[in-house]
């Protein structure tokens, strides 16, 4: 945790959550995760992987202080004060095997954002390829910290070939992603399926035409395979580098009803666009600690007019 984050976390301790989240202009809470697992997982090189115990504790905390709402309710324009909508990115298998049963048990609605290129384990996200290589090297006693971008995909594939890693064999053995049938079952169970771009590139590396292609193609796939009442798109990584032109095109072409970034609790100027809060941040022992720090950060930034999401 960075020094400033540590200072904010310490400063938030004396205050109650109600005090820190006070104010009519505080954005709706939109926490999101990737996976939950009690086993060693290579994707821990990308983010903190929470245990089922910690995930259940997070949910119990959220349910004690906030009202869970569906994506339809988020879109409806209802009073969103003290509400939250939960979401999960990347379409990993644990969403079906571990997360969904817990959500159903506790009666929590959620949206699962997926990349069509990876459904049914046809391919592997480039950052996950880097994570698998990091784990491979660690087992050989070699420490590495590969965090390659979409532009480095060929070099990752070449590196895997050089050390004898076959991505198709890995996908068949590990089945890291959900299948189309599992996603369909989630929809039948009342969950929402959304798009997360076609194959998870860093949007800030793409020009506007390529960004829109990623959005159009993934949303077309979503409509062809599911029946979402609300068409939702979550930008991969972040919405940094997405211009007003792209948001205007989304609205003009009616590609999505709702879109999402990952800037945490921030005020958003774009209509029908919301910022989500990453819940897998290192350095926080509980969801309470994370949310209190995030709300205090928002209130402090609001005092100096720095509480608005920026994309440049």
C-alpha positions as CSV (number, residue, x, y, z in Angstrom):
1,X,0.0,0.0,0.0
2,X,1.4,3.4,-0.9
3,X,2.2,5.9,1.9
4,X,-0.7,8.2,1.0
5,X,-3.2,5.3,1.0
6,X,-1.8,4.2,4.4
7,X,-2.3,7.7,5.8
8,X,-5.9,7.9,4.5
9,X,-6.7,4.4,5.9
10,X,-5.4,5.4,9.3
11,X,-7.3,8.7,9.2
12,X,-10.6,6.9,8.3
13,X,-10.5,4.7,11.4
14,X,-12.2,7.1,13.9
15,X,-15.1,7.7,11.6
16,X,-18.2,5.5,11.0
17,X,-19.1,4.3,7.6
18,X,-22.3,6.4,7.7
19,X,-20.3,9.6,8.4
20,X,-17.8,8.9,5.6
21,X,-20.5,8.0,3.0
22,X,-22.8,11.0,3.9
23,X,-23.9,13.4,1.2
24,X,-26.5,13.3,-1.6
25,X,-23.8,13.4,-4.3
26,X,-21.9,10.3,-3.2
27,X,-21.9,7.8,-6.1
28,X,-23.6,4.5,-5.8
29,X,-21.3,1.7,-4.5
30,X,-20.3,-0.8,-7.3
31,X,-17.8,-3.3,-5.9
32,X,-16.2,-5.8,-8.2
33,X,-14.0,-8.9,-8.1
34,X,-12.4,-11.4,-10.4
35,X,-12.2,-14.7,-8.7
36,X,-12.5,-16.3,-5.2
37,X,-10.3,-19.4,-4.4
38,X,-8.9,-21.2,-1.4
39,X,-6.1,-22.6,-3.5
40,X,-2.8,-21.3,-4.8
41,X,-3.7,-19.6,-8.1
42,X,-1.4,-18.2,-10.8
43,X,-3.6,-15.2,-11.4
44,X,-2.5,-13.9,-7.9
45,X,0.3,-12.2,-9.9
46,X,-2.4,-9.9,-11.3
47,X,-4.4,-9.1,-8.2
48,X,-5.1,-10.3,-4.7
49,X,-7.1,-13.6,-4.8
50,X,-9.5,-13.6,-1.9
51,X,-10.5,-16.8,0.0
52,X,-14.1,-17.9,0.3
53,X,-14.0,-16.9,4.0
54,X,-12.9,-13.4,3.2
55,X,-15.5,-13.2,0.3
56,X,-18.3,-14.2,2.6
57,X,-17.1,-11.7,5.2
58,X,-17.2,-9.0,2.5
59,X,-20.7,-9.9,1.5
60,X,-21.9,-10.0,5.1
61,X,-20.5,-6.5,5.6
62,X,-22.0,-5.1,2.5
63,X,-25.4,-6.6,3.3
64,X,-25.3,-5.1,6.8
65,X,-24.9,-1.6,5.5
66,X,-26.2,-1.5,1.9
67,X,-29.1,-2.8,-0.1
68,X,-28.2,-5.1,-3.0
69,X,-29.8,-4.1,-6.3
70,X,-30.1,-5.6,-9.8
71,X,-28.6,-4.0,-12.9
72,X,-32.2,-3.1,-13.9
73,X,-32.6,-1.1,-10.7
74,X,-29.3,0.6,-11.2
75,X,-30.4,1.6,-14.7
76,X,-33.9,2.7,-13.6
77,X,-33.0,6.0,-12.0
78,X,-34.3,5.0,-8.6
79,X,-32.8,6.5,-5.4
80,X,-29.5,4.7,-5.1
81,X,-28.5,5.9,-1.7
82,X,-27.0,3.1,0.4
83,X,-27.4,0.6,-2.5
84,X,-24.8,-1.6,-4.2
85,X,-24.5,-3.7,-7.3
86,X,-21.9,-6.4,-7.4
87,X,-20.0,-7.5,-10.5
88,X,-17.2,-9.9,-11.6
89,X,-14.8,-9.5,-14.5
90,X,-13.2,-11.9,-17.0
91,X,-15.6,-14.8,-16.8
92,X,-13.4,-17.2,-14.8
93,X,-14.6,-20.7,-13.8
94,X,-14.7,-19.9,-10.1
95,X,-17.5,-17.5,-10.8
96,X,-19.7,-20.5,-11.6
97,X,-18.2,-23.0,-9.2
98,X,-17.6,-20.9,-6.1
99,X,-19.0,-17.4,-6.4
100,X,-22.5,-17.9,-7.8
101,X,-23.6,-20.5,-5.2
102,X,-22.6,-18.1,-2.4
103,X,-24.5,-15.3,-4.1
104,X,-27.6,-17.4,-4.5
105,X,-27.3,-18.5,-0.8
106,X,-27.3,-14.9,0.3
107,X,-29.7,-13.5,-2.3
108,X,-27.3,-11.1,-3.9
109,X,-27.8,-10.2,-7.6
110,X,-24.7,-9.7,-9.7
111,X,-23.4,-9.1,-13.2
112,X,-20.7,-11.2,-14.8
113,X,-18.6,-9.3,-17.5
114,X,-17.0,-11.7,-20.0
115,X,-14.7,-11.6,-23.0
116,X,-16.1,-13.7,-25.9
117,X,-12.6,-14.6,-27.1
118,X,-12.1,-16.6,-23.9
119,X,-15.5,-18.3,-23.4
120,X,-15.3,-22.1,-23.6
121,X,-11.5,-21.8,-23.0
122,X,-10.6,-21.0,-26.6
123,X,-7.8,-18.6,-25.6
124,X,-6.1,-17.0,-22.6
125,X,-6.0,-13.3,-21.6
126,X,-2.5,-11.9,-22.2
127,X,-2.0,-10.8,-18.5
128,X,-3.0,-14.3,-17.4
129,X,-0.4,-15.8,-19.8
130,X,2.1,-13.6,-18.1
131,X,0.9,-14.8,-14.7
132,X,1.2,-18.4,-15.7
133,X,4.7,-17.8,-16.9
134,X,5.6,-16.0,-13.6
135,X,4.4,-19.1,-11.7
136,X,6.3,-21.4,-14.0
137,X,9.5,-19.4,-13.5
138,X,8.9,-19.2,-9.7
139,X,8.7,-23.0,-9.5
140,X,12.1,-23.1,-11.2
141,X,13.5,-20.7,-8.6
142,X,13.5,-17.8,-11.0
143,X,11.7,-14.7,-9.8
144,X,9.9,-12.7,-12.6
145,X,7.3,-10.0,-12.7
146,X,5.9,-10.1,-16.2
147,X,3.0,-7.6,-16.8
148,X,3.0,-7.5,-20.5
149,X,0.5,-5.5,-22.5
150,X,-1.7,-6.5,-25.4
151,X,1.0,-5.3,-27.7
152,X,3.4,-7.8,-26.3
153,X,1.2,-10.9,-26.9
154,X,3.4,-12.4,-29.6
155,X,6.5,-12.2,-27.3
156,X,4.5,-13.9,-24.5
157,X,3.5,-16.7,-26.9
158,X,7.1,-17.0,-28.0
159,X,8.4,-17.1,-24.4
160,X,5.9,-19.9,-23.6
161,X,7.0,-21.9,-26.6
162,X,10.7,-21.5,-25.6
163,X,10.1,-22.9,-22.1
164,X,7.7,-25.7,-23.4
165,X,4.4,-24.3,-22.3
166,X,1.5,-25.1,-24.6
167,X,-1.4,-22.8,-24.1
168,X,-4.0,-25.1,-25.6
169,X,-2.8,-27.9,-23.3
170,X,-3.0,-25.5,-20.3
171,X,-6.6,-24.4,-21.3
172,X,-7.8,-28.0,-21.7
173,X,-6.2,-29.1,-18.4
174,X,-7.1,-26.1,-16.2
175,X,-10.3,-24.8,-17.8
176,X,-9.8,-21.3,-16.3
177,X,-12.9,-19.9,-18.0
178,X,-16.6,-20.5,-17.9
179,X,-18.3,-22.2,-20.8
180,X,-21.2,-20.8,-22.8
181,X,-23.5,-23.3,-21.1
182,X,-22.4,-22.2,-17.6
183,X,-23.0,-18.6,-18.5
184,X,-26.4,-19.4,-19.8
185,X,-27.2,-21.2,-16.5
186,X,-26.1,-18.1,-14.6
187,X,-28.6,-16.1,-16.7
188,X,-31.3,-18.6,-16.0
189,X,-30.5,-18.3,-12.3
190,X,-31.3,-14.6,-12.5
191,X,-27.8,-13.1,-12.9
192,X,-26.8,-10.6,-15.7
193,X,-24.2,-11.3,-18.3
194,X,-22.3,-8.3,-19.7
195,X,-19.5,-7.7,-22.1
196,X,-15.9,-6.8,-21.2
197,X,-14.5,-6.2,-24.7
198,X,-13.7,-9.0,-27.2
199,X,-10.3,-10.0,-25.8
200,X,-9.4,-7.6,-23.0
201,X,-6.9,-5.1,-24.6
202,X,-5.6,-2.0,-22.8
203,X,-8.0,0.6,-24.4
204,X,-5.4,3.3,-23.9
205,X,-3.2,1.5,-26.5
206,X,-6.0,1.5,-29.1
207,X,-7.3,4.2,-31.4
208,X,-10.9,5.2,-31.2
209,X,-12.0,3.0,-34.2
210,X,-10.4,-0.1,-32.6
211,X,-12.0,0.7,-29.2
212,X,-15.4,0.9,-30.8
213,X,-14.7,-2.4,-32.7
214,X,-14.0,-4.1,-29.4
215,X,-17.2,-2.7,-27.9
216,X,-19.4,-3.5,-31.0
217,X,-18.2,-7.0,-31.5
218,X,-18.5,-8.0,-27.8
219,X,-21.9,-6.5,-27.5
220,X,-23.1,-8.2,-30.7
221,X,-21.9,-11.5,-29.3
222,X,-23.7,-10.8,-26.1
223,X,-27.0,-10.1,-27.9
224,X,-26.6,-13.2,-30.0
225,X,-26.1,-15.6,-27.0
226,X,-28.1,-14.0,-24.2
227,X,-31.2,-12.0,-23.5
228,X,-30.0,-9.2,-21.3
229,X,-32.7,-6.7,-20.2
230,X,-29.9,-4.2,-19.7
231,X,-27.0,-4.1,-22.2
232,X,-23.9,-3.6,-20.1
233,X,-20.3,-3.1,-20.9
234,X,-17.4,-2.9,-18.5
235,X,-14.2,-1.4,-20.0
236,X,-11.2,-3.8,-19.5
237,X,-8.6,-2.6,-17.0
238,X,-10.0,1.0,-16.9
239,X,-11.8,3.6,-19.0
240,X,-8.6,5.7,-19.1
241,X,-8.0,6.8,-22.7
242,X,-11.6,6.6,-23.8
243,X,-12.6,9.8,-25.4
244,X,-16.0,11.7,-25.5
245,X,-16.2,10.7,-29.1
246,X,-16.3,7.0,-28.2
247,X,-19.0,7.6,-25.5
248,X,-21.0,9.6,-28.0
249,X,-20.8,6.8,-30.5
250,X,-22.0,4.3,-27.8
251,X,-25.0,6.4,-27.2
252,X,-25.7,7.2,-30.9
253,X,-25.5,3.6,-32.0
254,X,-27.3,2.4,-28.8
255,X,-24.6,-0.1,-28.2
256,X,-25.0,-0.2,-24.4
257,X,-27.5,0.9,-21.8
258,X,-24.8,1.1,-19.1
259,X,-21.0,1.3,-19.2
260,X,-18.5,1.0,-16.3
261,X,-15.0,2.1,-15.4
262,X,-12.8,1.0,-12.4
263,X,-11.8,4.3,-10.8
264,X,-13.4,3.5,-7.4
265,X,-15.8,5.9,-5.8
266,X,-15.7,8.8,-8.1
267,X,-18.3,11.2,-9.6
268,X,-18.9,10.6,-13.3
269,X,-19.9,13.2,-15.8
270,X,-20.7,10.8,-18.7
271,X,-24.4,9.8,-18.7
272,X,-25.2,6.1,-18.0
273,X,-21.5,5.6,-17.1
274,X,-20.5,4.5,-13.6
275,X,-17.2,3.8,-11.8
276,X,-16.7,0.6,-10.0
277,X,-14.6,-0.2,-6.9
278,X,-11.9,-2.9,-7.1
279,X,-12.2,-5.1,-3.9
280,X,-9.0,-7.1,-4.3
281,X,-6.6,-4.3,-3.3
282,X,-3.7,-5.3,-1.2
283,X,-3.1,-3.8,2.2
284,X,-6.7,-3.9,3.5
285,X,-7.7,-6.6,6.0
286,X,-11.4,-6.1,5.6
287,X,-14.0,-4.7,3.2
288,X,-14.8,-2.2,6.0
289,X,-11.3,-0.8,6.0
290,X,-11.2,-0.5,2.2
291,X,-14.6,1.2,2.0
292,X,-13.9,3.6,4.8
293,X,-10.6,4.6,3.2
294,X,-12.3,5.0,-0.2
295,X,-15.1,7.1,1.1
296,X,-12.7,9.4,3.0
297,X,-10.6,9.8,-0.1
298,X,-13.7,10.8,-2.0
299,X,-14.8,13.3,0.6
300,X,-11.3,14.9,0.8
301,X,-11.1,15.1,-3.0
302,X,-14.5,16.7,-3.2
303,X,-13.3,19.5,-1.0
304,X,-10.7,20.5,-3.7
305,X,-12.9,19.5,-6.7
306,X,-10.8,16.4,-7.5
307,X,-13.6,13.8,-7.0
308,X,-14.5,13.5,-10.7
309,X,-13.3,10.6,-12.8
310,X,-10.6,11.6,-15.4
311,X,-9.7,9.7,-18.6
312,X,-6.6,11.7,-19.7
